[in-house]
Amino acid sequence: MRDSIITIGIEQKDAEHLTQTICNDSDYFLTRDRGIIRYRDQIEIKFPPIKIRTPPELIAELKARKIL
């Protein structure tokens, strides 16, 4: 999985963090890293149900769903 994420264009350390998050069945990966955000659509398509969000995006999403 890590190697597959690297081929998308993500750096190795970031790919390792994403792999851990995906393997732990997390719903969200929270980041401010533009390198990851740039490829989030590809990652989310390839590894559902993971959602990659910035902190403000997650807050807005949770508020829209009336969770916050």
Biopython code that builds the backbone (N, CA, C, O; Angstrom):
import numpy as np
from Bio.PDB.StructureBuilder import StructureBuilder

atoms = [
    (1, "MET", "N", (0.828, -1.185, 0.000)),
    (1, "MET", "CA", (0.000, 0.000, 0.000)),
    (1, "MET", "C", (0.878, 1.258, 0.000)),
    (1, "MET", "O", (0.616, 2.205, -0.741)),
    (2, "ARG", "N", (1.906, 1.257, 0.826)),
    (2, "ARG", "CA", (2.803, 2.420, 0.903)),
    (2, "ARG", "C", (3.384, 2.737, -0.467)),
    (2, "ARG", "O", (3.402, 3.893, -0.890)),
    (3, "ASP", "N", (3.858, 1.706, -1.157)),
    (3, "ASP", "CA", (4.457, 1.914, -2.472)),
    (3, "ASP", "C", (3.435, 2.445, -3.472)),
    (3, "ASP", "O", (3.765, 3.262, -4.332)),
    (4, "SER", "N", (2.213, 1.986, -3.357)),
    (4, "SER", "CA", (1.152, 2.461, -4.230)),
    (4, "SER", "C", (0.880, 3.947, -3.992)),
    (4, "SER", "O", (0.619, 4.691, -4.937)),
    (5, "ILE", "N", (0.942, 4.371, -2.748)),
    (5, "ILE", "CA", (0.743, 5.783, -2.419)),
    (5, "ILE", "C", (1.923, 6.609, -2.925)),
    (5, "ILE", "O", (1.733, 7.723, -3.415)),
    (6, "ILE", "N", (3.115, 6.084, -2.814)),
    (6, "ILE", "CA", (4.299, 6.793, -3.318)),
    (6, "ILE", "C", (4.192, 7.010, -4.821)),
    (6, "ILE", "O", (4.574, 8.071, -5.315)),
    (7, "THR", "N", (3.681, 6.029, -5.556)),
    (7, "THR", "CA", (3.565, 6.185, -7.010)),
    (7, "THR", "C", (2.586, 7.283, -7.403)),
    (7, "THR", "O", (2.650, 7.796, -8.520)),
    (8, "ILE", "N", (1.687, 7.646, -6.507)),
    (8, "ILE", "CA", (0.771, 8.759, -6.757)),
    (8, "ILE", "C", (1.541, 10.079, -6.759)),
    (8, "ILE", "O", (1.156, 11.024, -7.448)),
    (9, "GLY", "N", (2.624, 10.141, -5.990)),
    (9, "GLY", "CA", (3.424, 11.357, -5.918)),
    (9, "GLY", "C", (3.693, 11.825, -4.497)),
    (9, "GLY", "O", (4.245, 12.906, -4.290)),
    (10, "ILE", "N", (3.302, 11.011, -3.513)),
    (10, "ILE", "CA", (3.475, 11.356, -2.102)),
    (10, "ILE", "C", (4.865, 10.922, -1.645)),
    (10, "ILE", "O", (5.351, 9.859, -2.032)),
    (11, "GLU", "N", (5.498, 11.752, -0.817)),
    (11, "GLU", "CA", (6.814, 11.416, -0.273)),
    (11, "GLU", "C", (6.718, 10.206, 0.657)),
    (11, "GLU", "O", (5.656, 9.920, 1.210)),
    (12, "GLN", "N", (7.833, 9.503, 0.822)),
    (12, "GLN", "CA", (7.845, 8.240, 1.562)),
    (12, "GLN", "C", (7.301, 8.371, 2.980)),
    (12, "GLN", "O", (6.431, 7.592, 3.369)),
    (13, "LYS", "N", (7.785, 9.327, 3.759)),
    (13, "LYS", "CA", (7.310, 9.479, 5.149)),
    (13, "LYS", "C", (5.808, 9.739, 5.188)),
    (13, "LYS", "O", (5.091, 9.166, 6.009)),
    (14, "ASP", "N", (5.342, 10.603, 4.301)),
    (14, "ASP", "CA", (3.912, 10.901, 4.249)),
    (14, "ASP", "C", (3.122, 9.664, 3.833)),
    (14, "ASP", "O", (2.038, 9.409, 4.357)),
    (15, "ALA", "N", (3.665, 8.906, 2.899)),
    (15, "ALA", "CA", (3.009, 7.669, 2.459)),
    (15, "ALA", "C", (2.908, 6.675, 3.607)),
    (15, "ALA", "O", (1.915, 5.958, 3.724)),
    (16, "GLU", "N", (3.926, 6.628, 4.449)),
    (16, "GLU", "CA", (3.891, 5.732, 5.611)),
    (16, "GLU", "C", (2.801, 6.160, 6.585)),
    (16, "GLU", "O", (2.084, 5.315, 7.121)),
    (17, "HIS", "N", (2.670, 7.464, 6.818)),
    (17, "HIS", "CA", (1.616, 7.958, 7.719)),
    (17, "HIS", "C", (0.233, 7.666, 7.147)),
    (17, "HIS", "O", (-0.668, 7.242, 7.871)),
    (18, "LEU", "N", (0.070, 7.893, 5.855)),
    (18, "LEU", "CA", (-1.212, 7.589, 5.219)),
    (18, "LEU", "C", (-1.532, 6.106, 5.293)),
    (18, "LEU", "O", (-2.673, 5.729, 5.560)),
    (19, "THR", "N", (-0.541, 5.266, 5.060)),
    (19, "THR", "CA", (-0.738, 3.817, 5.127)),
    (19, "THR", "C", (-1.208, 3.404, 6.518)),
    (19, "THR", "O", (-2.131, 2.599, 6.649)),
    (20, "GLN", "N", (-0.586, 3.944, 7.542)),
    (20, "GLN", "CA", (-0.996, 3.628, 8.914)),
    (20, "GLN", "C", (-2.434, 4.066, 9.161)),
    (20, "GLN", "O", (-3.218, 3.338, 9.771)),
    (21, "THR", "N", (-2.769, 5.243, 8.690)),
    (21, "THR", "CA", (-4.128, 5.760, 8.876)),
    (21, "THR", "C", (-5.148, 4.882, 8.169)),
    (21, "THR", "O", (-6.184, 4.547, 8.743)),
    (22, "ILE", "N", (-4.864, 4.511, 6.937)),
    (22, "ILE", "CA", (-5.780, 3.675, 6.159)),
    (22, "ILE", "C", (-5.914, 2.289, 6.795)),
    (22, "ILE", "O", (-7.020, 1.760, 6.906)),
    (23, "CYS", "N", (-4.803, 1.710, 7.207)),
    (23, "CYS", "CA", (-4.824, 0.364, 7.818)),
    (23, "CYS", "C", (-5.540, 0.354, 9.167)),
    (23, "CYS", "O", (-6.039, -0.686, 9.596)),
    (24, "ASN", "N", (-5.591, 1.492, 9.829)),
    (24, "ASN", "CA", (-6.293, 1.596, 11.103)),
    (24, "ASN", "C", (-7.777, 1.923, 10.917)),
    (24, "ASN", "O", (-8.481, 2.215, 11.884)),
    (25, "ASP", "N", (-8.241, 1.873, 9.677)),
    (25, "ASP", "CA", (-9.655, 2.125, 9.351)),
    (25, "ASP", "C", (-10.136, 3.500, 9.805)),
    (25, "ASP", "O", (-11.287, 3.661, 10.210)),
    (26, "SER", "N", (-9.254, 4.480, 9.736)),
    (26, "SER", "CA", (-9.651, 5.848, 10.081)),
    (26, "SER", "C", (-10.512, 6.433, 8.971)),
    (26, "SER", "O", (-10.350, 6.093, 7.799)),
    (27, "ASP", "N", (-11.418, 7.307, 9.351)),
    (27, "ASP", "CA", (-12.268, 7.969, 8.363)),
    (27, "ASP", "C", (-11.575, 9.190, 7.756)),
    (27, "ASP", "O", (-11.787, 9.519, 6.589)),
    (28, "TYR", "N", (-10.745, 9.858, 8.564)),
    (28, "TYR", "CA", (-10.122, 11.100, 8.135)),
    (28, "TYR", "C", (-8.610, 11.076, 8.345)),
    (28, "TYR", "O", (-8.096, 10.443, 9.267)),
    (29, "PHE", "N", (-7.924, 11.784, 7.462)),
    (29, "PHE", "CA", (-6.506, 12.070, 7.628)),
    (29, "PHE", "C", (-6.411, 13.586, 7.623)),
    (29, "PHE", "O", (-6.660, 14.222, 6.599)),
    (30, "LEU", "N", (-6.057, 14.161, 8.745)),
    (30, "LEU", "CA", (-6.023, 15.607, 8.924)),
    (30, "LEU", "C", (-4.610, 16.110, 8.661)),
    (30, "LEU", "O", (-3.654, 15.628, 9.269)),
    (31, "THR", "N", (-4.473, 17.081, 7.755)),
    (31, "THR", "CA", (-3.147, 17.574, 7.394)),
    (31, "THR", "C", (-3.205, 19.009, 6.882)),
    (31, "THR", "O", (-4.241, 19.490, 6.424)),
    (32, "ARG", "N", (-2.067, 19.667, 6.974)),
    (32, "ARG", "CA", (-1.890, 20.977, 6.338)),
    (32, "ARG", "C", (-0.843, 20.872, 5.238)),
    (32, "ARG", "O", (-0.482, 21.876, 4.624)),
    (33, "ASP", "N", (-0.357, 19.670, 4.991)),
    (33, "ASP", "CA", (0.697, 19.410, 4.018)),
    (33, "ASP", "C", (0.154, 19.534, 2.592)),
    (33, "ASP", "O", (-0.660, 18.721, 2.154)),
    (34, "ARG", "N", (0.611, 20.552, 1.883)),
    (34, "ARG", "CA", (0.118, 20.788, 0.521)),
    (34, "ARG", "C", (0.481, 19.657, -0.435)),
    (34, "ARG", "O", (-0.221, 19.428, -1.420)),
    (35, "GLY", "N", (1.573, 18.950, -0.150)),
    (35, "GLY", "CA", (1.968, 17.821, -0.980)),
    (35, "GLY", "C", (0.945, 16.705, -0.944)),
    (35, "GLY", "O", (0.703, 16.041, -1.951)),
    (36, "ILE", "N", (0.348, 16.501, 0.214)),
    (36, "ILE", "CA", (-0.700, 15.474, 0.349)),
    (36, "ILE", "C", (-2.026, 16.009, -0.179)),
    (36, "ILE", "O", (-2.745, 15.302, -0.885)),
    (37, "ILE", "N", (-2.345, 17.235, 0.154)),
    (37, "ILE", "CA", (-3.616, 17.828, -0.265)),
    (37, "ILE", "C", (-3.723, 17.854, -1.792)),
    (37, "ILE", "O", (-4.801, 17.650, -2.351)),
    (38, "ARG", "N", (-2.609, 18.104, -2.450)),
    (38, "ARG", "CA", (-2.590, 18.159, -3.916)),
    (38, "ARG", "C", (-3.065, 16.845, -4.542)),
    (38, "ARG", "O", (-3.653, 16.849, -5.624)),
    (39, "TYR", "N", (-2.813, 15.727, -3.867)),
    (39, "TYR", "CA", (-3.159, 14.413, -4.410)),
    (39, "TYR", "C", (-4.342, 13.764, -3.706)),
    (39, "TYR", "O", (-4.595, 12.574, -3.898)),
    (40, "ARG", "N", (-5.066, 14.517, -2.901)),
    (40, "ARG", "CA", (-6.118, 13.905, -2.098)),
    (40, "ARG", "C", (-7.202, 13.226, -2.911)),
    (40, "ARG", "O", (-7.701, 12.174, -2.512)),
    (41, "ASP", "N", (-7.580, 13.806, -4.051)),
    (41, "ASP", "CA", (-8.623, 13.164, -4.865)),
    (41, "ASP", "C", (-8.193, 11.768, -5.293)),
    (41, "ASP", "O", (-8.974, 10.821, -5.212)),
    (42, "GLN", "N", (-6.960, 11.642, -5.745)),
    (42, "GLN", "CA", (-6.455, 10.343, -6.180)),
    (42, "GLN", "C", (-6.396, 9.348, -5.023)),
    (42, "GLN", "O", (-6.740, 8.177, -5.181)),
    (43, "ILE", "N", (-5.956, 9.826, -3.860)),
    (43, "ILE", "CA", (-5.853, 8.953, -2.690)),
    (43, "ILE", "C", (-7.243, 8.513, -2.230)),
    (43, "ILE", "O", (-7.456, 7.337, -1.936)),
    (44, "GLU", "N", (-8.179, 9.444, -2.169)),
    (44, "GLU", "CA", (-9.534, 9.119, -1.714)),
    (44, "GLU", "C", (-10.227, 8.153, -2.666)),
    (44, "GLU", "O", (-11.005, 7.311, -2.217)),
    (45, "ILE", "N", (-9.967, 8.251, -3.960)),
    (45, "ILE", "CA", (-10.554, 7.321, -4.926)),
    (45, "ILE", "C", (-9.937, 5.937, -4.776)),
    (45, "ILE", "O", (-10.638, 4.926, -4.819)),
    (46, "LYS", "N", (-8.628, 5.900, -4.600)),
    (46, "LYS", "CA", (-7.920, 4.621, -4.536)),
    (46, "LYS", "C", (-8.106, 3.902, -3.201)),
    (46, "LYS", "O", (-8.068, 2.673, -3.151)),
    (47, "PHE", "N", (-8.308, 4.664, -2.111)),
    (47, "PHE", "CA", (-8.387, 4.062, -0.771)),
    (47, "PHE", "C", (-9.615, 4.552, 0.004)),
    (47, "PHE", "O", (-9.472, 5.164, 1.062)),
    (48, "PRO", "N", (-10.805, 4.292, -0.510)),
    (48, "PRO", "CA", (-11.983, 4.681, 0.266)),
    (48, "PRO", "C", (-12.066, 3.854, 1.538)),
    (48, "PRO", "O", (-11.589, 2.719, 1.532)),
    (49, "PRO", "N", (-12.625, 4.336, 2.599)),
    (49, "PRO", "CA", (-13.401, 5.566, 2.740)),
    (49, "PRO", "C", (-12.595, 6.749, 3.278)),
    (49, "PRO", "O", (-13.187, 7.721, 3.748)),
    (50, "ILE", "N", (-11.249, 6.693, 3.223)),
    (50, "ILE", "CA", (-10.440, 7.767, 3.800)),
    (50, "ILE", "C", (-10.777, 9.116, 3.160)),
    (50, "ILE", "O", (-10.988, 9.211, 1.951)),
    (51, "LYS", "N", (-10.824, 10.140, 3.987)),
    (51, "LYS", "CA", (-11.052, 11.511, 3.530)),
    (51, "LYS", "C", (-9.888, 12.350, 4.048)),
    (51, "LYS", "O", (-9.577, 12.325, 5.238)),
    (52, "ILE", "N", (-9.260, 13.082, 3.161)),
    (52, "ILE", "CA", (-8.135, 13.936, 3.538)),
    (52, "ILE", "C", (-8.659, 15.363, 3.626)),
    (52, "ILE", "O", (-9.223, 15.891, 2.668)),
    (53, "ARG", "N", (-8.466, 15.973, 4.781)),
    (53, "ARG", "CA", (-8.978, 17.319, 5.030)),
    (53, "ARG", "C", (-7.936, 18.163, 5.744)),
    (53, "ARG", "O", (-7.079, 17.650, 6.465)),
    (54, "THR", "N", (-8.031, 19.484, 5.525)),
    (54, "THR", "CA", (-7.277, 20.436, 6.343)),
    (54, "THR", "C", (-8.112, 20.672, 7.595)),
    (54, "THR", "O", (-9.310, 20.390, 7.591)),
    (55, "PRO", "N", (-7.510, 21.180, 8.659)),
    (55, "PRO", "CA", (-8.318, 21.442, 9.867)),
    (55, "PRO", "C", (-9.548, 22.322, 9.604)),
    (55, "PRO", "O", (-10.636, 21.974, 10.064)),
    (56, "PRO", "N", (-9.423, 23.457, 8.881)),
    (56, "PRO", "CA", (-10.631, 24.263, 8.636)),
    (56, "PRO", "C", (-11.690, 23.527, 7.804)),
    (56, "PRO", "O", (-12.886, 23.712, 8.024)),
    (57, "GLU", "N", (-11.258, 22.700, 6.857)),
    (57, "GLU", "CA", (-12.219, 21.937, 6.061)),
    (57, "GLU", "C", (-12.980, 20.942, 6.921)),
    (57, "GLU", "O", (-14.191, 20.783, 6.763)),
    (58, "LEU", "N", (-12.285, 20.276, 7.824)),
    (58, "LEU", "CA", (-12.949, 19.309, 8.691)),
    (58, "LEU", "C", (-13.941, 20.002, 9.614)),
    (58, "LEU", "O", (-15.052, 19.509, 9.811)),
    (59, "ILE", "N", (-13.557, 21.122, 10.171)),
    (59, "ILE", "CA", (-14.469, 21.872, 11.045)),
    (59, "ILE", "C", (-15.721, 22.276, 10.269)),
    (59, "ILE", "O", (-16.837, 22.114, 10.763)),
    (60, "ALA", "N", (-15.540, 22.801, 9.058)),
    (60, "ALA", "CA", (-16.684, 23.209, 8.237)),
    (60, "ALA", "C", (-17.578, 22.019, 7.909)),
    (60, "ALA", "O", (-18.804, 22.127, 7.952)),
    (61, "GLU", "N", (-16.968, 20.893, 7.582)),
    (61, "GLU", "CA", (-17.739, 19.692, 7.261)),
    (61, "GLU", "C", (-18.535, 19.206, 8.470)),
    (61, "GLU", "O", (-19.702, 18.839, 8.337)),
    (62, "LEU", "N", (-17.918, 19.201, 9.633)),
    (62, "LEU", "CA", (-18.606, 18.751, 10.846)),
    (62, "LEU", "C", (-19.724, 19.716, 11.240)),
    (62, "LEU", "O", (-20.776, 19.294, 11.720)),
    (63, "LYS", "N", (-19.489, 21.013, 11.034)),
    (63, "LYS", "CA", (-20.534, 21.988, 11.329)),
    (63, "LYS", "C", (-21.709, 21.808, 10.360)),
    (63, "LYS", "O", (-22.868, 21.891, 10.767)),
    (64, "ALA", "N", (-21.414, 21.568, 9.102)),
    (64, "ALA", "CA", (-22.481, 21.379, 8.101)),
    (64, "ALA", "C", (-23.308, 20.144, 8.424)),
    (64, "ALA", "O", (-24.509, 20.114, 8.157)),
    (65, "ARG", "N", (-22.682, 19.139, 8.988)),
    (65, "ARG", "CA", (-23.393, 17.913, 9.367)),
    (65, "ARG", "C", (-23.993, 18.027, 10.767)),
    (65, "ARG", "O", (-24.574, 17.071, 11.279)),
    (66, "LYS", "N", (-23.849, 19.198, 11.380)),
    (66, "LYS", "CA", (-24.381, 19.497, 12.718)),
    (66, "LYS", "C", (-23.781, 18.582, 13.789)),
    (66, "LYS", "O", (-24.445, 18.241, 14.768)),
    (67, "ILE", "N", (-22.532, 18.193, 13.593)),
    (67, "ILE", "CA", (-21.823, 17.417, 14.594)),
    (67, "ILE", "C", (-21.099, 18.356, 15.559)),
    (67, "ILE", "O", (-20.882, 18.022, 16.724)),
    (68, "LEU", "N", (-20.737, 19.512, 15.065)),
    (68, "LEU", "CA", (-20.121, 20.561, 15.909)),
    (68, "LEU", "C", (-21.063, 21.720, 16.071)),
    (68, "LEU", "O", (-20.730, 22.697, 16.742)),
]
sb = StructureBuilder()
sb.init_structure("model")
sb.init_model(0)
sb.init_chain("A")
sb.init_seg("    ")
for serial, (resi, resn, name, xyz) in enumerate(atoms, 1):
    if name == "N":
        sb.init_residue(resn, " ", resi, " ")
    sb.init_atom(name, np.array(xyz, "f"), 0.0, 1.0, " ", f" {name:<3s}", serial, name[0])
structure = sb.get_structure()
